[in-house]
Each structure stands twice: as C-alpha cells, then as structure tokens.
Amino acid sequence: MTKRVYIIASFNIDGDVQPLWLRLSLEPKAPCYKIQDCICNKKPTRYQDYATYRCTVAYRNERYEIGLHYYPQPCYWTMTINNSSAMAKL
C-alpha cells in the first residue's frame, strides 16, 4: 500500500535529507510518529526523481517498519507498507 504522508525532516547543506517525524494526515488530532532509525537506500539521480528510505517508526511502545519515498521537485513524501502490517490499519 502506498499513501501520501507528511514528514518533518532535517536538511543539510550537502543536500542530504533525514526524516524525523511522520504524520498520516493533517487533521489536528492525527498522531505523530517518531522515526527512530532511517537509512537512505537510493538518492535522486538523473534517471530516478525520488529518494528511497527504510525506516523504523515508534508509536505507543510499538515499532513499525516502513518505506518512504521523497520527491524533491514537488516536495512531497509517500509511505509504502505491507498491507498485513499493523501500521496499515492505523
């Protein structure tokens, strides 16, 4: 399952991006998920217009494995998770 998500991220002067927090919607009561571990698997190139990340997200003492894609030109993020994952039901 792929879904657009909202990310608070850190950017450095070298152009590296590190996602810090995840939100599934912009509703005022929507929970925020802390991204604990994140590895950038692929950076944007001339042939691929997005970066790929594998992350571990924590919420209420539970951990979830997710994939993130960052599209720098339109500046948005998508999340990829397994349909059987507990995170898909949140």
Secondary structure, 3 states (H helix, E strand, C coil): CEEEEEEEEEECCCCCEEEEEEECCCCCCCCEEEEEEEEEEECCCCCCCCEEEEEEEEECCEEEEEEEEEECCCCEEEEECCCCCHHHHC
